[in-house]
Amino acid sequence: MSDKILQITNMKKHFHIGGGRVLKAVDNFSIEIERGETFGLVGESGCGKSTAGRTIIRLYEATSGEVLFNGKNVHKMRGGELKEFNRNMQMIFQDPYASLNPRMTVGNIIAEGIDIHGLSTGKKRKERISELLRAVGLNEEHAGRFPHEFSGGQRQRIGIARALAIEPQFIIADEPISALDVSVQAQVVNLLKKLQKDHGLTYLFIAHDLAMVKHISDRIGVMYLGNMVEVTTSDALYANPLHPYTQSLLSAIPIPDPEVERTRERVILQGEVPSPLNPPSGCPFRTRCPKAMDQCAATMPPMKEVEPGHFVSCHLY
Ligand code: SF4
């Protein structure tokens, strides 16, 4: 039976930047996420994926659309309901250097949420900090130290412990491994997977690295210029990408099998990503799409379910 923890319909986030100009950072965003799954959100830098994450967790107010968390509209929550939402949804940030306060000890950083929500004090608080440090592969002596004493990978572990401290149901991980050495990336991904299993977490995992997203995600959504263009399971996306933009992203990933690699067709995209201040008419991808037709400039293709569970926004289907 399906149990949707997050249902987003037509979410938009536009920024008015003066001179009557509007930056359409997120323009067409609808997804549903099942409890316990990992939904990967991918696209090039500037496609709106981080803004989408920040709008879902209400760091930004949505311009329009609906975000339901456990069936309740996030952008209409007030008082106790909002406090409960703030506890249930947490975020892990890309930059483990910038997101930890350098003047606070690791113990106090991790316990910030515990203190705000009044979850424990004294000995219990101390025990909880130790338990969280162990859960992310650090140890209790680390509680008295400061962030600068740790490596990038360890700092991201501290960020994860902070997010876990108040027992959230849902974590938005915004490029959580992009700033880390390649050798450390897999360790952090494996830690996130283990914690998901142990704590029944649901993840929205935002990244530009498709190979890593496949490794961790059950389903993937591909964004281009503020719009969701394709959504399906991670296996189907890799085996049968339908949107020309997804096809080009995937063709850039090297395949370890030299036979397959030799016979594969590479799609090299022409031109730059257009500005979200002045997006193209019709399909947002049409200025770079090798398969664009007249119709593509005239109308925006609706999102269609082309195969069971495989959605794509493209006039070819
Ligand atoms: Fe390309 Fe047209 Fe499909 Fe857009 S709608 S992806 S321009 S074929």
py3Dmol code that shows the C-alpha trace and the ligand (Angstrom):
import py3Dmol

protein = """\
ATOM      1  CA  MET A   1       0.000   0.000   0.000  1.00  0.00           C
ATOM      2  CA  SER A   2       1.362   3.402  -0.903  1.00  0.00           C
ATOM      3  CA  ASP A   3       2.144   5.766   1.936  1.00  0.00           C
ATOM      4  CA  LYS A   4       3.091   9.166   0.603  1.00  0.00           C
ATOM      5  CA  ILE A   5       5.056  11.328   2.998  1.00  0.00           C
ATOM      6  CA  LEU A   6       5.484  14.239   0.559  1.00  0.00           C
ATOM      7  CA  GLN A   7       3.146  15.360  -2.245  1.00  0.00           C
ATOM      8  CA  ILE A   8       4.106  18.432  -4.242  1.00  0.00           C
ATOM      9  CA  THR A   9       1.813  19.884  -6.891  1.00  0.00           C
ATOM     10  CA  ASN A  10       2.820  22.684  -9.285  1.00  0.00           C
ATOM     11  CA  MET A  11       5.268  24.270  -6.846  1.00  0.00           C
ATOM     12  CA  LYS A  12       6.803  27.519  -8.112  1.00  0.00           C
ATOM     13  CA  LYS A  13       9.453  29.741  -6.596  1.00  0.00           C
ATOM     14  CA  HIS A  14       9.975  33.034  -8.416  1.00  0.00           C
ATOM     15  CA  PHE A  15      12.258  35.823  -7.174  1.00  0.00           C
ATOM     16  CA  HIS A  16      11.487  39.471  -7.981  1.00  0.00           C
ATOM     17  CA  ILE A  17      14.911  40.972  -8.507  1.00  0.00           C
ATOM     18  CA  GLY A  18      14.089  44.601  -9.301  1.00  0.00           C
ATOM     19  CA  GLY A  19      13.320  46.449 -12.532  1.00  0.00           C
ATOM     20  CA  GLY A  20      10.194  44.319 -12.906  1.00  0.00           C
ATOM     21  CA  ARG A  21      12.332  41.276 -13.650  1.00  0.00           C
ATOM     22  CA  VAL A  22      11.342  37.858 -12.334  1.00  0.00           C
ATOM     23  CA  LEU A  23      13.760  34.964 -11.888  1.00  0.00           C
ATOM     24  CA  LYS A  24      11.820  31.729 -12.297  1.00  0.00           C
ATOM     25  CA  ALA A  25      14.115  29.500 -10.237  1.00  0.00           C
ATOM     26  CA  VAL A  26      11.481  26.780  -9.864  1.00  0.00           C
ATOM     27  CA  ASP A  27       8.616  26.919 -12.315  1.00  0.00           C
ATOM     28  CA  ASN A  28       7.051  23.533 -12.743  1.00  0.00           C
ATOM     29  CA  PHE A  29       7.662  21.090  -9.953  1.00  0.00           C
ATOM     30  CA  SER A  30       5.411  18.177  -8.988  1.00  0.00           C
ATOM     31  CA  ILE A  31       6.522  14.982  -7.239  1.00  0.00           C
ATOM     32  CA  GLU A  32       5.280  12.438  -4.736  1.00  0.00           C
ATOM     33  CA  ILE A  33       7.668  10.648  -2.377  1.00  0.00           C
ATOM     34  CA  GLU A  34       6.839   7.415  -0.562  1.00  0.00           C
ATOM     35  CA  ARG A  35       7.738   6.964   3.073  1.00  0.00           C
ATOM     36  CA  GLY A  36      11.106   5.219   3.373  1.00  0.00           C
ATOM     37  CA  GLU A  37      12.283   5.846  -0.179  1.00  0.00           C
ATOM     38  CA  THR A  38      15.201   7.889  -1.490  1.00  0.00           C
ATOM     39  CA  PHE A  39      14.228  10.291  -4.230  1.00  0.00           C
ATOM     40  CA  GLY A  40      17.194  11.673  -6.173  1.00  0.00           C
ATOM     41  CA  LEU A  41      16.870  15.122  -7.725  1.00  0.00           C
ATOM     42  CA  VAL A  42      19.399  15.838 -10.466  1.00  0.00           C
ATOM     43  CA  GLY A  43      20.249  18.526 -12.962  1.00  0.00           C
ATOM     44  CA  GLU A  44      23.042  20.913 -13.865  1.00  0.00           C
ATOM     45  CA  SER A  45      24.056  23.661 -11.492  1.00  0.00           C
ATOM     46  CA  GLY A  46      21.511  26.501 -11.603  1.00  0.00           C
ATOM     47  CA  CYS A  47      18.586  24.267 -12.649  1.00  0.00           C
ATOM     48  CA  GLY A  48      16.658  25.109  -9.476  1.00  0.00           C
ATOM     49  CA  LYS A  49      17.113  21.858  -7.557  1.00  0.00           C
ATOM     50  CA  SER A  50      18.540  23.489  -4.404  1.00  0.00           C
ATOM     51  CA  THR A  51      15.880  26.215  -4.496  1.00  0.00           C
ATOM     52  CA  ALA A  52      13.258  23.478  -4.780  1.00  0.00           C
ATOM     53  CA  GLY A  53      14.705  21.755  -1.674  1.00  0.00           C
ATOM     54  CA  ARG A  54      14.757  25.016   0.276  1.00  0.00           C
ATOM     55  CA  THR A  55      11.174  25.809  -0.713  1.00  0.00           C
ATOM     56  CA  ILE A  56       9.980  22.364   0.381  1.00  0.00           C
ATOM     57  CA  ILE A  57      11.509  22.819   3.848  1.00  0.00           C
ATOM     58  CA  ARG A  58      10.198  26.410   3.969  1.00  0.00           C
ATOM     59  CA  LEU A  59      13.498  28.229   4.028  1.00  0.00           C
ATOM     60  CA  TYR A  60      11.713  30.021   1.148  1.00  0.00           C
ATOM     61  CA  GLU A  61       7.988  30.645   0.838  1.00  0.00           C
ATOM     62  CA  ALA A  62       6.548  29.088  -2.329  1.00  0.00           C
ATOM     63  CA  THR A  63       5.267  31.557  -4.940  1.00  0.00           C
ATOM     64  CA  SER A  64       2.406  29.138  -5.661  1.00  0.00           C
ATOM     65  CA  GLY A  65       1.521  25.464  -5.598  1.00  0.00           C
ATOM     66  CA  GLU A  66       1.024  23.006  -2.798  1.00  0.00           C
ATOM     67  CA  VAL A  67       3.497  21.083  -0.631  1.00  0.00           C
ATOM     68  CA  LEU A  68       1.838  18.445   1.554  1.00  0.00           C
ATOM     69  CA  PHE A  69       3.898  16.731   4.264  1.00  0.00           C
ATOM     70  CA  ASN A  70       2.053  13.866   5.944  1.00  0.00           C
ATOM     71  CA  GLY A  71      -1.060  15.257   4.223  1.00  0.00           C
ATOM     72  CA  LYS A  72      -0.713  18.799   5.634  1.00  0.00           C
ATOM     73  CA  ASN A  73       0.099  21.935   3.637  1.00  0.00           C
ATOM     74  CA  VAL A  74       3.590  23.013   4.725  1.00  0.00           C
ATOM     75  CA  HIS A  75       3.195  26.612   3.579  1.00  0.00           C
ATOM     76  CA  LYS A  76       0.047  27.110   5.651  1.00  0.00           C
ATOM     77  CA  MET A  77       1.427  25.665   8.896  1.00  0.00           C
ATOM     78  CA  ARG A  78       1.610  27.907  11.968  1.00  0.00           C
ATOM     79  CA  GLY A  79       2.439  27.497  15.669  1.00  0.00           C
ATOM     80  CA  GLY A  80       2.677  23.951  17.021  1.00  0.00           C
ATOM     81  CA  GLU A  81       2.094  22.371  13.617  1.00  0.00           C
ATOM     82  CA  LEU A  82       5.033  24.317  12.157  1.00  0.00           C
ATOM     83  CA  LYS A  83       7.261  23.398  15.095  1.00  0.00           C
ATOM     84  CA  GLU A  84       6.440  19.734  14.570  1.00  0.00           C
ATOM     85  CA  PHE A  85       7.208  20.081  10.841  1.00  0.00           C
ATOM     86  CA  ASN A  86      10.552  21.739  11.670  1.00  0.00           C
ATOM     87  CA  ARG A  87      11.358  18.737  13.777  1.00  0.00           C
ATOM     88  CA  ASN A  88      10.243  16.158  11.242  1.00  0.00           C
ATOM     89  CA  MET A  89      12.051  17.596   8.242  1.00  0.00           C
ATOM     90  CA  GLN A  90      15.777  18.342   8.439  1.00  0.00           C
ATOM     91  CA  MET A  91      18.406  19.395   5.943  1.00  0.00           C
ATOM     92  CA  ILE A  92      22.033  18.419   5.359  1.00  0.00           C
ATOM     93  CA  PHE A  93      23.981  21.041   3.451  1.00  0.00           C
ATOM     94  CA  GLN A  94      26.615  20.801   0.760  1.00  0.00           C
ATOM     95  CA  ASP A  95      29.386  22.658   2.496  1.00  0.00           C
ATOM     96  CA  PRO A  96      30.363  21.044   5.785  1.00  0.00           C
ATOM     97  CA  TYR A  97      32.794  23.943   6.366  1.00  0.00           C
ATOM     98  CA  ALA A  98      30.263  26.756   6.120  1.00  0.00           C
ATOM     99  CA  SER A  99      27.303  25.039   7.759  1.00  0.00           C
ATOM    100  CA  LEU A 100      28.894  24.445  11.192  1.00  0.00           C
ATOM    101  CA  ASN A 101      29.369  27.380  13.583  1.00  0.00           C
ATOM    102  CA  PRO A 102      33.164  27.556  14.163  1.00  0.00           C
ATOM    103  CA  ARG A 103      32.737  28.982  17.685  1.00  0.00           C
ATOM    104  CA  MET A 104      30.548  26.173  18.980  1.00  0.00           C
ATOM    105  CA  THR A 105      31.753  22.803  20.204  1.00  0.00           C
ATOM    106  CA  VAL A 106      30.659  19.788  18.210  1.00  0.00           C
ATOM    107  CA  GLY A 107      28.496  18.648  21.137  1.00  0.00           C
ATOM    108  CA  ASN A 108      26.615  21.958  21.224  1.00  0.00           C
ATOM    109  CA  ILE A 109      26.231  21.987  17.436  1.00  0.00           C
ATOM    110  CA  ILE A 110      24.688  18.520  17.490  1.00  0.00           C
ATOM    111  CA  ALA A 111      22.443  19.409  20.436  1.00  0.00           C
ATOM    112  CA  GLU A 112      21.077  22.642  18.908  1.00  0.00           C
ATOM    113  CA  GLY A 113      17.824  20.995  17.862  1.00  0.00           C
ATOM    114  CA  ILE A 114      17.566  19.056  21.128  1.00  0.00           C
ATOM    115  CA  ASP A 115      17.798  22.370  23.027  1.00  0.00           C
ATOM    116  CA  ILE A 116      15.373  24.258  20.754  1.00  0.00           C
ATOM    117  CA  HIS A 117      12.771  21.523  21.061  1.00  0.00           C
ATOM    118  CA  GLY A 118      13.504  20.931  24.774  1.00  0.00           C
ATOM    119  CA  LEU A 119      14.023  17.202  24.220  1.00  0.00           C
ATOM    120  CA  SER A 120      16.572  16.516  26.966  1.00  0.00           C
ATOM    121  CA  THR A 121      18.926  18.193  29.419  1.00  0.00           C
ATOM    122  CA  GLY A 122      21.922  17.311  31.638  1.00  0.00           C
ATOM    123  CA  LYS A 123      23.075  13.708  31.629  1.00  0.00           C
ATOM    124  CA  LYS A 124      20.446  12.548  29.119  1.00  0.00           C
ATOM    125  CA  ARG A 125      21.491  15.286  26.671  1.00  0.00           C
ATOM    126  CA  LYS A 126      25.143  14.261  27.027  1.00  0.00           C
ATOM    127  CA  GLU A 127      24.273  10.606  26.452  1.00  0.00           C
ATOM    128  CA  ARG A 128      22.257  11.502  23.375  1.00  0.00           C
ATOM    129  CA  ILE A 129      25.199  13.462  21.914  1.00  0.00           C
ATOM    130  CA  SER A 130      27.509  10.465  22.485  1.00  0.00           C
ATOM    131  CA  GLU A 131      24.968   8.113  20.906  1.00  0.00           C
ATOM    132  CA  LEU A 132      24.670  10.376  17.825  1.00  0.00           C
ATOM    133  CA  LEU A 133      28.437  10.707  17.457  1.00  0.00           C
ATOM    134  CA  ARG A 134      28.761   6.915  17.507  1.00  0.00           C
ATOM    135  CA  ALA A 135      25.906   6.526  15.017  1.00  0.00           C
ATOM    136  CA  VAL A 136      27.810   8.615  12.445  1.00  0.00           C
ATOM    137  CA  GLY A 137      31.161   6.883  13.031  1.00  0.00           C
ATOM    138  CA  LEU A 138      32.737   9.445  15.383  1.00  0.00           C
ATOM    139  CA  ASN A 139      33.329   9.041  19.113  1.00  0.00           C
ATOM    140  CA  GLU A 140      32.202  10.765  22.275  1.00  0.00           C
ATOM    141  CA  GLU A 141      35.521  12.556  22.893  1.00  0.00           C
ATOM    142  CA  HIS A 142      34.803  14.558  19.750  1.00  0.00           C
ATOM    143  CA  ALA A 143      31.954  16.395  21.537  1.00  0.00           C
ATOM    144  CA  GLY A 144      34.302  18.891  23.225  1.00  0.00           C
ATOM    145  CA  ARG A 145      36.219  19.804  20.087  1.00  0.00           C
ATOM    146  CA  PHE A 146      35.594  22.528  17.487  1.00  0.00           C
ATOM    147  CA  PRO A 147      34.730  22.074  13.778  1.00  0.00           C
ATOM    148  CA  HIS A 148      38.148  23.233  12.492  1.00  0.00           C
ATOM    149  CA  GLU A 149      39.760  20.196  14.148  1.00  0.00           C
ATOM    150  CA  PHE A 150      37.979  17.844  11.726  1.00  0.00           C
ATOM    151  CA  SER A 151      38.367  16.801   8.079  1.00  0.00           C
ATOM    152  CA  GLY A 152      35.682  17.536   5.464  1.00  0.00           C
ATOM    153  CA  GLY A 153      34.230  14.029   5.695  1.00  0.00           C
ATOM    154  CA  GLN A 154      34.120  14.186   9.509  1.00  0.00           C
ATOM    155  CA  ARG A 155      32.432  17.577   9.386  1.00  0.00           C
ATOM    156  CA  GLN A 156      29.754  16.192   7.108  1.00  0.00           C
ATOM    157  CA  ARG A 157      29.262  13.390   9.644  1.00  0.00           C
ATOM    158  CA  ILE A 158      28.755  16.085  12.316  1.00  0.00           C
ATOM    159  CA  GLY A 159      26.172  17.757  10.040  1.00  0.00           C
ATOM    160  CA  ILE A 160      24.386  14.425   9.673  1.00  0.00           C
ATOM    161  CA  ALA A 161      24.422  13.864  13.469  1.00  0.00           C
ATOM    162  CA  ARG A 162      22.913  17.349  13.935  1.00  0.00           C
ATOM    163  CA  ALA A 163      20.138  16.533  11.464  1.00  0.00           C
ATOM    164  CA  LEU A 164      19.431  13.190  13.152  1.00  0.00           C
ATOM    165  CA  ALA A 165      19.411  14.592  16.704  1.00  0.00           C
ATOM    166  CA  ILE A 166      15.712  15.364  16.777  1.00  0.00           C
ATOM    167  CA  GLU A 167      14.631  12.139  15.113  1.00  0.00           C
ATOM    168  CA  PRO A 168      13.292  13.526  11.835  1.00  0.00           C
ATOM    169  CA  GLN A 169      11.195  11.499   9.400  1.00  0.00           C
ATOM    170  CA  PHE A 170      12.520  13.223   6.297  1.00  0.00           C
ATOM    171  CA  ILE A 171      15.952  14.571   5.360  1.00  0.00           C
ATOM    172  CA  ILE A 172      16.771  16.819   2.425  1.00  0.00           C
ATOM    173  CA  ALA A 173      20.414  16.221   1.568  1.00  0.00           C
ATOM    174  CA  ASP A 174      21.536  19.083  -0.677  1.00  0.00           C
ATOM    175  CA  GLU A 175      24.671  17.938  -2.537  1.00  0.00           C
ATOM    176  CA  PRO A 176      25.937  16.357   0.705  1.00  0.00           C
ATOM    177  CA  ILE A 177      29.017  14.810  -0.879  1.00  0.00           C
ATOM    178  CA  SER A 178      29.979  17.270  -3.633  1.00  0.00           C
ATOM    179  CA  ALA A 179      32.521  19.112  -1.489  1.00  0.00           C
ATOM    180  CA  LEU A 180      34.200  15.900  -0.287  1.00  0.00           C
ATOM    181  CA  ASP A 181      37.160  13.943  -1.647  1.00  0.00           C
ATOM    182  CA  VAL A 182      36.104  11.090  -3.923  1.00  0.00           C
ATOM    183  CA  SER A 183      37.525   8.564  -1.445  1.00  0.00           C
ATOM    184  CA  VAL A 184      35.262   9.922   1.311  1.00  0.00           C
ATOM    185  CA  GLN A 185      32.095  10.308  -0.798  1.00  0.00           C
ATOM    186  CA  ALA A 186      31.215   6.612  -0.823  1.00  0.00           C
ATOM    187  CA  GLN A 187      31.707   6.394   2.967  1.00  0.00           C
ATOM    188  CA  VAL A 188      29.226   9.211   3.566  1.00  0.00           C
ATOM    189  CA  VAL A 189      26.715   7.712   1.107  1.00  0.00           C
ATOM    190  CA  ASN A 190      27.005   4.333   2.823  1.00  0.00           C
ATOM    191  CA  LEU A 191      26.489   6.013   6.200  1.00  0.00           C
ATOM    192  CA  LEU A 192      23.340   7.751   4.895  1.00  0.00           C
ATOM    193  CA  LYS A 193      22.031   4.399   3.617  1.00  0.00           C
ATOM    194  CA  LYS A 194      22.698   2.674   6.932  1.00  0.00           C
ATOM    195  CA  LEU A 195      21.013   5.453   8.908  1.00  0.00           C
ATOM    196  CA  GLN A 196      18.021   5.275   6.586  1.00  0.00           C
ATOM    197  CA  LYS A 197      17.633   1.598   7.353  1.00  0.00           C
ATOM    198  CA  ASP A 198      18.167   2.010  11.102  1.00  0.00           C
ATOM    199  CA  HIS A 199      15.854   5.009  11.528  1.00  0.00           C
ATOM    200  CA  GLY A 200      13.261   4.487   8.745  1.00  0.00           C
ATOM    201  CA  LEU A 201      14.194   7.800   7.098  1.00  0.00           C
ATOM    202  CA  THR A 202      12.973   9.206   3.801  1.00  0.00           C
ATOM    203  CA  TYR A 203      15.500  11.175   1.733  1.00  0.00           C
ATOM    204  CA  LEU A 204      15.368  13.804  -0.948  1.00  0.00           C
ATOM    205  CA  PHE A 205      18.912  13.559  -2.281  1.00  0.00           C
ATOM    206  CA  ILE A 206      19.931  16.523  -4.426  1.00  0.00           C
ATOM    207  CA  ALA A 207      22.985  16.156  -6.666  1.00  0.00           C
ATOM    208  CA  HIS A 208      24.451  16.948 -10.061  1.00  0.00           C
ATOM    209  CA  ASP A 209      26.378  13.658 -10.185  1.00  0.00           C
ATOM    210  CA  LEU A 210      24.067  11.144 -11.876  1.00  0.00           C
ATOM    211  CA  ALA A 211      26.300   8.169 -11.143  1.00  0.00           C
ATOM    212  CA  MET A 212      26.150   8.779  -7.385  1.00  0.00           C
ATOM    213  CA  VAL A 213      22.414   9.501  -7.474  1.00  0.00           C
ATOM    214  CA  LYS A 214      21.744   6.142  -9.124  1.00  0.00           C
ATOM    215  CA  HIS A 215      23.706   4.403  -6.404  1.00  0.00           C
ATOM    216  CA  ILE A 216      21.556   5.801  -3.595  1.00  0.00           C
ATOM    217  CA  SER A 217      18.126   6.518  -5.150  1.00  0.00           C
ATOM    218  CA  ASP A 218      15.014   4.401  -5.599  1.00  0.00           C
ATOM    219  CA  ARG A 219      13.532   6.955  -7.983  1.00  0.00           C
ATOM    220  CA  ILE A 220      14.999   9.980  -9.725  1.00  0.00           C
ATOM    221  CA  GLY A 221      13.614  13.286 -10.962  1.00  0.00           C
ATOM    222  CA  VAL A 222      15.544  15.240 -13.603  1.00  0.00           C
ATOM    223  CA  MET A 223      15.280  19.040 -13.593  1.00  0.00           C
ATOM    224  CA  TYR A 224      16.088  21.511 -16.345  1.00  0.00           C
ATOM    225  CA  LEU A 225      15.745  25.271 -16.025  1.00  0.00           C
ATOM    226  CA  GLY A 226      13.334  25.146 -13.075  1.00  0.00           C
ATOM    227  CA  ASN A 227      11.180  22.398 -14.577  1.00  0.00           C
ATOM    228  CA  MET A 228      10.877  18.721 -13.792  1.00  0.00           C
ATOM    229  CA  VAL A 229      11.340  16.954 -17.143  1.00  0.00           C
ATOM    230  CA  GLU A 230      11.452  13.236 -16.279  1.00  0.00           C
ATOM    231  CA  VAL A 231      10.628  11.067 -13.232  1.00  0.00           C
ATOM    232  CA  THR A 232      11.004   7.314 -12.916  1.00  0.00           C
ATOM    233  CA  THR A 233      12.809   4.555 -11.016  1.00  0.00           C
ATOM    234  CA  SER A 234      16.565   4.814 -11.063  1.00  0.00           C
ATOM    235  CA  ASP A 235      16.831   1.520 -13.005  1.00  0.00           C
ATOM    236  CA  ALA A 236      14.382   2.679 -15.692  1.00  0.00           C
ATOM    237  CA  LEU A 237      16.089   6.056 -15.997  1.00  0.00           C
ATOM    238  CA  TYR A 238      19.423   4.436 -16.754  1.00  0.00           C
ATOM    239  CA  ALA A 239      18.092   1.625 -18.933  1.00  0.00           C
ATOM    240  CA  ASN A 240      15.611   3.708 -20.916  1.00  0.00           C
ATOM    241  CA  PRO A 241      15.963   7.484 -20.558  1.00  0.00           C
ATOM    242  CA  LEU A 242      13.176   9.146 -22.549  1.00  0.00           C
ATOM    243  CA  HIS A 243      13.755  12.885 -22.339  1.00  0.00           C
ATOM    244  CA  PRO A 244      16.462  14.179 -24.720  1.00  0.00           C
ATOM    245  CA  TYR A 245      18.025  16.104 -21.826  1.00  0.00           C
ATOM    246  CA  THR A 246      18.272  12.970 -19.645  1.00  0.00           C
ATOM    247  CA  GLN A 247      19.736  11.097 -22.623  1.00  0.00           C
ATOM    248  CA  SER A 248      22.449  13.744 -22.979  1.00  0.00           C
ATOM    249  CA  LEU A 249      23.252  13.726 -19.248  1.00  0.00           C
ATOM    250  CA  LEU A 250      23.559   9.947 -19.233  1.00  0.00           C
ATOM    251  CA  SER A 251      25.640   9.804 -22.380  1.00  0.00           C
ATOM    252  CA  ALA A 252      28.290  11.874 -20.589  1.00  0.00           C
ATOM    253  CA  ILE A 253      28.823   9.190 -17.912  1.00  0.00           C
ATOM    254  CA  PRO A 254      31.572   6.707 -18.848  1.00  0.00           C
ATOM    255  CA  ILE A 255      30.458   3.050 -18.895  1.00  0.00           C
ATOM    256  CA  PRO A 256      32.977   0.620 -17.359  1.00  0.00           C
ATOM    257  CA  ASP A 257      32.405  -1.970 -20.131  1.00  0.00           C
ATOM    258  CA  PRO A 258      34.684  -0.959 -23.089  1.00  0.00           C
ATOM    259  CA  GLU A 259      32.470  -2.842 -25.631  1.00  0.00           C
ATOM    260  CA  VAL A 260      29.376  -0.875 -24.635  1.00  0.00           C
ATOM    261  CA  GLU A 261      31.400   2.326 -24.327  1.00  0.00           C
ATOM    262  CA  ARG A 262      32.701   2.003 -27.932  1.00  0.00           C
ATOM    263  CA  THR A 263      29.308   1.468 -29.534  1.00  0.00           C
ATOM    264  CA  ARG A 264      27.495   4.092 -27.530  1.00  0.00           C
ATOM    265  CA  GLU A 265      26.229   7.289 -29.089  1.00  0.00           C
ATOM    266  CA  ARG A 266      27.305  10.442 -27.290  1.00  0.00           C
ATOM    267  CA  VAL A 267      24.964  13.413 -27.259  1.00  0.00           C
ATOM    268  CA  ILE A 268      26.895  16.652 -27.009  1.00  0.00           C
ATOM    269  CA  LEU A 269      24.610  19.517 -26.100  1.00  0.00           C
ATOM    270  CA  GLN A 270      24.951  22.734 -28.059  1.00  0.00           C
ATOM    271  CA  GLY A 271      24.812  26.167 -26.452  1.00  0.00           C
ATOM    272  CA  GLU A 272      24.457  27.389 -22.895  1.00  0.00           C
ATOM    273  CA  VAL A 273      21.628  26.870 -20.424  1.00  0.00           C
ATOM    274  CA  PRO A 274      19.273  29.852 -21.017  1.00  0.00           C
ATOM    275  CA  SER A 275      18.767  32.349 -18.186  1.00  0.00           C
ATOM    276  CA  PRO A 276      15.823  31.645 -15.871  1.00  0.00           C
ATOM    277  CA  LEU A 277      15.196  35.415 -16.200  1.00  0.00           C
ATOM    278  CA  ASN A 278      14.309  34.895 -19.819  1.00  0.00           C
ATOM    279  CA  PRO A 279      13.392  31.236 -20.387  1.00  0.00           C
ATOM    280  CA  PRO A 280      12.472  30.027 -23.907  1.00  0.00           C
ATOM    281  CA  SER A 281       8.811  29.774 -24.939  1.00  0.00           C
ATOM    282  CA  GLY A 282       7.296  26.292 -25.024  1.00  0.00           C
ATOM    283  CA  CYS A 283       9.666  23.531 -23.946  1.00  0.00           C
ATOM    284  CA  PRO A 284      12.463  24.953 -21.755  1.00  0.00           C
ATOM    285  CA  PHE A 285      14.981  22.581 -23.389  1.00  0.00           C
ATOM    286  CA  ARG A 286      14.158  23.452 -27.010  1.00  0.00           C
ATOM    287  CA  THR A 287      17.133  25.811 -27.557  1.00  0.00           C
ATOM    288  CA  ARG A 288      19.542  22.919 -26.964  1.00  0.00           C
ATOM    289  CA  CYS A 289      17.480  19.904 -27.954  1.00  0.00           C
ATOM    290  CA  PRO A 290      18.760  17.906 -30.949  1.00  0.00           C
ATOM    291  CA  LYS A 291      15.186  16.670 -31.588  1.00  0.00           C
ATOM    292  CA  ALA A 292      13.309  19.995 -31.333  1.00  0.00           C
ATOM    293  CA  MET A 293      10.314  20.488 -33.659  1.00  0.00           C
ATOM    294  CA  ASP A 294       8.115  23.534 -34.468  1.00  0.00           C
ATOM    295  CA  GLN A 295       5.610  22.478 -31.847  1.00  0.00           C
ATOM    296  CA  CYS A 296       8.288  22.682 -29.140  1.00  0.00           C
ATOM    297  CA  ALA A 297       8.509  26.492 -29.362  1.00  0.00           C
ATOM    298  CA  ALA A 298       4.739  26.892 -29.283  1.00  0.00           C
ATOM    299  CA  THR A 299       3.624  24.874 -26.274  1.00  0.00           C
ATOM    300  CA  MET A 300       5.052  23.532 -23.069  1.00  0.00           C
ATOM    301  CA  PRO A 301       4.831  19.717 -23.142  1.00  0.00           C
ATOM    302  CA  PRO A 302       2.715  18.374 -20.254  1.00  0.00           C
ATOM    303  CA  MET A 303       4.111  15.692 -17.946  1.00  0.00           C
ATOM    304  CA  LYS A 304       2.779  12.327 -19.234  1.00  0.00           C
ATOM    305  CA  GLU A 305       2.979   8.825 -17.797  1.00  0.00           C
ATOM    306  CA  VAL A 306       4.485   7.087 -20.831  1.00  0.00           C
ATOM    307  CA  GLU A 307       5.106   3.746 -19.112  1.00  0.00           C
ATOM    308  CA  PRO A 308       3.832   2.705 -15.684  1.00  0.00           C
ATOM    309  CA  GLY A 309       5.606   4.988 -13.208  1.00  0.00           C
ATOM    310  CA  HIS A 310       7.707   6.652 -15.928  1.00  0.00           C
ATOM    311  CA  PHE A 311       6.781  10.308 -16.470  1.00  0.00           C
ATOM    312  CA  VAL A 312       8.232  12.612 -19.109  1.00  0.00           C
ATOM    313  CA  SER A 313       7.555  16.127 -20.333  1.00  0.00           C
ATOM    314  CA  CYS A 314       8.359  16.058 -24.063  1.00  0.00           C
ATOM    315  CA  HIS A 315       6.309  16.360 -27.288  1.00  0.00           C
ATOM    316  CA  LEU A 316       8.000  13.249 -28.706  1.00  0.00           C
ATOM    317  CA  TYR A 317       5.771  11.088 -26.494  1.00  0.00           C
TER     318      TYR A 317
END
"""
ligand_1 = """\
8
SF4
Fe 13.139 18.411 -27.362
Fe 10.730 19.204 -28.125
Fe 10.976 17.203 -26.408
Fe 11.504 19.686 -25.682
S 9.522 18.901 -26.279
S 12.704 17.890 -25.223
S 12.426 20.498 -27.519
S 11.649 17.229 -28.529
"""
view = py3Dmol.view(width=600, height=400)
view.addModel(protein, "pdb")
view.setStyle({"model": 0}, {"cartoon": {"style": "trace"}})
view.addModel(ligand_1, "xyz")
view.setStyle({"model": 1}, {"stick": {}})
view.zoomTo()
view.show()
